[in-house]
Amino acid sequence: MNQNAENPPYKRWYDHDPMLAEVLDVLRSFKDELRTQSQVFIDKIAAEVGEETVNQFYEKVRTDLGEKFGRRWYDQDPVVSKAVELLRVIPPEAQRKAAESFLKGLREKGIDVSPESQRS
């Protein structure tokens, strides 16, 4: 089958990188802990581009999604939602670095993020 930019071979924006997809699946299991790490990520991005820019971007995303906003697992918490949307639009290299940073932060809090811990 011929794939193009309009019809990618993956369904979710993060499926292009198996490690990123795995990280998001792990993070879904740790919503409370993810909130803290999400705020750290947002703060880092805001330090680079400005808090107003981050907030304007997020409002545009919410407006563009319209009725679809709120259907995804990460839309339930505004901090997590904002962090995931920012993660979605940064370059793949930065996505991977941010995903690794999220996992490192969870591990530093003593949270087991191994795939085996998710099978209960």
Backbone as CSV, one residue per row, in Angstrom:
resi,resn,N_x,N_y,N_z,CA_x,CA_y,CA_z,C_x,C_y,C_z
1,MET,0.843,-1.174,0.000,0.000,0.000,0.000,0.886,1.235,0.000
2,ASN,0.547,2.240,-0.763,1.305,3.472,-0.855,0.871,4.425,0.248
3,GLN,1.841,4.846,1.087,1.546,5.745,2.185,2.064,7.138,1.842
4,ASN,1.359,8.169,2.303,1.832,9.534,2.116,1.576,10.328,3.384
5,ALA,1.908,11.611,3.357,1.770,12.448,4.558,0.316,12.560,5.006
6,GLU,-0.614,12.480,4.073,-2.024,12.581,4.433,-2.578,11.270,4.971
7,ASN,-1.908,10.157,4.678,-2.378,8.853,5.100,-1.189,8.085,5.698
8,PRO,-0.735,8.494,6.891,0.447,7.850,7.466,0.174,6.396,7.832
9,PRO,1.241,5.591,7.970,1.068,4.177,8.292,0.720,3.940,9.765
10,TYR,0.521,4.977,10.546,0.189,4.836,11.961,-1.055,5.656,12.258
11,LYS,-1.730,5.310,13.335,-2.996,5.964,13.661,-2.825,7.158,14.583
12,ARG,-1.984,7.014,15.596,-1.803,8.090,16.569,-0.526,8.852,16.254
13,TRP,-0.461,10.113,16.615,0.687,10.953,16.270,1.990,10.418,16.835
14,TYR,1.932,9.634,17.899,3.155,9.151,18.531,3.530,7.737,18.114
15,ASP,2.772,7.123,17.233,3.066,5.754,16.807,4.266,5.657,15.869
16,HIS,4.757,6.779,15.378,5.912,6.739,14.468,7.176,6.276,15.187
17,ASP,7.192,6.389,16.501,8.364,6.001,17.292,7.900,5.012,18.353
18,PRO,8.272,3.738,18.238,7.807,2.731,19.190,8.123,3.085,20.647
19,MET,9.287,3.704,20.891,9.626,4.081,22.260,8.689,5.172,22.767
20,LEU,8.370,6.147,21.920,7.454,7.213,22.309,6.056,6.652,22.568
21,ALA,5.602,5.742,21.728,4.299,5.118,21.931,4.259,4.351,23.254
22,GLU,5.342,3.630,23.538,5.408,2.882,24.797,5.400,3.822,25.992
23,VAL,6.143,4.910,25.882,6.201,5.878,26.974,4.810,6.454,27.251
24,LEU,4.087,6.825,26.205,2.750,7.392,26.419,1.806,6.357,27.023
25,ASP,1.939,5.101,26.623,1.109,4.059,27.227,1.446,3.866,28.701
26,VAL,2.743,3.930,29.040,3.153,3.822,30.447,2.635,5.016,31.230
27,LEU,2.802,6.194,30.658,2.382,7.404,31.359,0.881,7.413,31.636
28,ARG,0.117,6.823,30.758,-1.334,6.753,30.955,-1.666,6.033,32.266
29,SER,-0.818,5.107,32.654,-1.034,4.340,33.876,-0.647,5.102,35.141
30,PHE,0.048,6.216,34.979,0.523,6.985,36.130,0.044,8.430,36.050
31,LYS,-1.253,8.622,35.905,-1.808,9.958,35.686,-1.441,10.951,36.783
32,ASP,-1.541,10.555,38.043,-1.243,11.500,39.126,0.221,11.917,39.106
33,GLU,1.109,10.950,38.973,2.533,11.244,38.935,2.893,12.024,37.675
34,LEU,2.195,11.743,36.593,2.444,12.417,35.326,2.149,13.905,35.419
35,ARG,1.185,14.275,36.236,0.818,15.689,36.357,2.021,16.530,36.786
36,THR,2.766,16.055,37.767,3.942,16.786,38.244,4.987,16.895,37.145
37,GLN,5.280,15.778,36.493,6.271,15.791,35.420,5.791,16.635,34.237
38,SER,4.499,16.651,33.989,3.943,17.464,32.908,4.172,18.945,33.173
39,GLN,3.989,19.346,34.426,4.191,20.747,34.764,5.654,21.143,34.573
40,VAL,6.563,20.257,34.922,7.996,20.522,34.715,8.267,20.725,33.222
41,PHE,7.705,19.848,32.389,7.891,19.941,30.943,7.321,21.259,30.411
42,ILE,6.116,21.605,30.826,5.490,22.859,30.385,6.353,24.045,30.791
43,ASP,6.852,24.024,32.020,7.695,25.122,32.504,8.953,25.267,31.659
44,LYS,9.547,24.137,31.259,10.749,24.186,30.417,10.435,24.789,29.051
45,ILE,9.330,24.384,28.460,8.936,24.927,27.156,8.611,26.414,27.296
46,ALA,7.882,26.776,28.343,7.516,28.176,28.562,8.756,29.045,28.753
47,ALA,9.780,28.508,29.379,11.025,29.256,29.561,11.685,29.546,28.215
48,GLU,11.471,28.660,27.251,12.061,28.833,25.923,11.250,29.772,25.033
49,VAL,9.931,29.605,25.045,9.093,30.355,24.097,8.158,31.359,24.756
50,GLY,8.040,31.310,26.065,7.152,32.210,26.781,5.843,31.544,27.169
51,GLU,5.382,31.854,28.370,4.148,31.243,28.871,2.939,31.638,28.031
52,GLU,2.901,32.886,27.584,1.772,33.335,26.767,1.692,32.544,25.464
53,THR,2.836,32.259,24.854,2.863,31.470,23.621,2.327,30.060,23.868
54,VAL,2.745,29.451,24.968,2.268,28.109,25.321,0.749,28.131,25.505
55,ASN,0.254,29.119,26.241,-1.190,29.205,26.495,-1.979,29.467,25.215
56,GLN,-1.456,30.312,24.334,-2.126,30.579,23.060,-2.172,29.324,22.196
57,PHE,-1.067,28.590,22.169,-1.028,27.338,21.412,-2.091,26.369,21.923
58,TYR,-2.155,26.216,23.242,-3.090,25.260,23.823,-4.542,25.673,23.543
59,GLU,-4.830,26.940,23.626,-6.195,27.401,23.326,-6.544,27.150,21.865
60,LYS,-5.561,27.306,20.970,-5.799,27.023,19.554,-6.105,25.539,19.350
61,VAL,-5.358,24.689,20.028,-5.602,23.249,19.938,-7.023,22.928,20.395
62,ARG,-7.405,23.474,21.541,-8.759,23.214,22.073,-9.830,23.690,21.101
63,THR,-9.620,24.869,20.528,-10.586,25.420,19.571,-10.648,24.557,18.309
64,ASP,-9.479,24.192,17.793,-9.428,23.382,16.574,-10.089,22.014,16.764
65,LEU,-9.924,21.427,17.948,-10.522,20.109,18.204,-12.029,20.194,18.417
66,GLY,-12.500,21.324,18.883,-13.934,21.514,19.100,-14.527,20.436,19.986
67,GLU,-15.566,19.765,19.486,-16.254,18.726,20.256,-15.388,17.501,20.512
68,LYS,-14.336,17.325,19.724,-13.457,16.173,19.915,-12.580,16.325,21.156
69,PHE,-12.388,17.569,21.616,-11.559,17.776,22.797,-12.253,17.141,24.004
70,GLY,-11.493,16.403,24.770,-12.037,15.746,25.955,-12.230,14.253,25.774
71,ARG,-12.074,13.767,24.575,-12.274,12.340,24.312,-11.020,11.508,24.566
72,ARG,-9.859,12.152,24.565,-8.605,11.431,24.743,-8.279,11.332,26.227
73,TRP,-7.571,10.275,26.633,-7.287,10.060,28.047,-6.565,11.237,28.670
74,TYR,-5.727,11.902,27.925,-4.938,12.986,28.504,-5.682,14.322,28.530
75,ASP,-6.847,14.403,27.925,-7.625,15.645,27.965,-8.307,15.864,29.320
76,GLN,-8.344,14.851,30.149,-9.076,14.947,31.420,-8.390,15.867,32.425
77,ASP,-7.098,16.108,32.275,-6.352,16.986,33.169,-5.699,18.067,32.316
78,PRO,-5.988,19.347,32.570,-5.453,20.403,31.705,-3.927,20.472,31.682
79,VAL,-3.263,20.145,32.766,-1.799,20.177,32.792,-1.243,19.068,31.909
80,VAL,-1.755,17.864,32.068,-1.298,16.735,31.266,-1.649,16.973,29.794
81,SER,-2.840,17.447,29.535,-3.274,17.704,28.165,-2.360,18.714,27.480
82,LYS,-2.043,19.789,28.172,-1.165,20.815,27.598,0.216,20.233,27.308
83,ALA,0.735,19.440,28.236,2.054,18.842,28.041,2.060,17.886,26.853
84,VAL,1.039,17.052,26.727,0.984,16.093,25.619,0.835,16.830,24.288
85,GLU,0.037,17.879,24.249,-0.110,18.649,23.006,1.208,19.308,22.618
86,LEU,1.941,19.834,23.590,3.256,20.405,23.293,4.202,19.324,22.794
87,LEU,4.155,18.175,23.442,4.996,17.050,23.034,4.679,16.634,21.596
88,ARG,3.408,16.708,21.240,2.967,16.297,19.898,3.599,17.145,18.800
89,VAL,3.840,18.424,19.044,4.270,19.319,17.972,5.776,19.581,17.923
90,ILE,6.508,19.115,18.922,7.950,19.342,18.884,8.602,18.308,17.966
91,PRO,9.805,18.587,17.469,10.476,17.649,16.554,10.692,16.278,17.196
92,PRO,10.751,15.216,16.368,10.905,13.851,16.890,12.082,13.675,17.852
93,GLU,13.201,14.322,17.578,14.342,14.183,18.482,14.002,14.742,19.860
94,ALA,13.307,15.871,19.869,12.902,16.487,21.139,11.816,15.650,21.819
95,GLN,10.942,15.019,21.036,9.919,14.137,21.606,10.580,13.025,22.400
96,ARG,11.578,12.400,21.794,12.261,11.279,22.438,12.958,11.751,23.716
97,LYS,13.634,12.878,23.642,14.334,13.415,24.808,13.339,13.732,25.933
98,ALA,12.213,14.327,25.586,11.197,14.655,26.585,10.598,13.391,27.187
99,ALA,10.339,12.385,26.342,9.782,11.122,26.840,10.748,10.472,27.824
100,GLU,12.031,10.473,27.481,13.028,9.904,28.392,13.082,10.679,29.700
101,SER,12.943,12.002,29.613,12.945,12.841,30.812,11.742,12.541,31.704
102,PHE,10.566,12.328,31.082,9.373,11.962,31.849,9.620,10.669,32.622
103,LEU,10.140,9.672,31.915,10.389,8.378,32.564,11.425,8.500,33.675
104,LYS,12.467,9.257,33.418,13.497,9.459,34.438,12.888,10.104,35.687
105,GLY,12.063,11.103,35.495,11.414,11.763,36.625,10.531,10.817,37.423
106,LEU,9.813,9.939,36.736,8.975,8.961,37.431,9.843,7.972,38.211
107,ARG,10.924,7.516,37.583,11.830,6.576,38.270,12.451,7.219,39.509
108,GLU,12.825,8.503,39.404,13.416,9.205,40.543,12.440,9.313,41.710
109,LYS,11.154,9.256,41.410,10.135,9.267,42.462,9.865,7.860,42.991
110,GLY,10.625,6.867,42.477,10.472,5.491,42.938,9.340,4.747,42.281
111,ILE,8.888,5.224,41.139,7.769,4.600,40.436,8.306,3.633,39.395
112,ASP,7.859,2.382,39.471,8.276,1.352,38.530,7.502,1.535,37.231
113,VAL,8.210,1.899,36.178,7.573,2.133,34.890,7.895,1.033,33.884
114,SER,8.392,-0.093,34.388,8.702,-1.186,33.486,7.417,-1.793,32.932
115,PRO,7.470,-2.335,31.715,6.273,-2.942,31.128,5.671,-4.032,32.013
116,GLU,6.508,-4.765,32.739,6.002,-5.834,33.603,5.107,-5.286,34.710
117,SER,5.387,-4.068,35.175,4.591,-3.501,36.269,3.198,-3.102,35.801
118,GLN,2.998,-3.016,34.483,1.720,-2.596,33.926,0.754,-3.767,33.710
119,ARG,1.176,-4.973,33.949,0.375,-6.159,33.609,-0.463,-6.676,34.761
120,SER,-0.903,-5.830,35.657,-1.708,-6.335,36.770,-3.170,-6.080,36.561
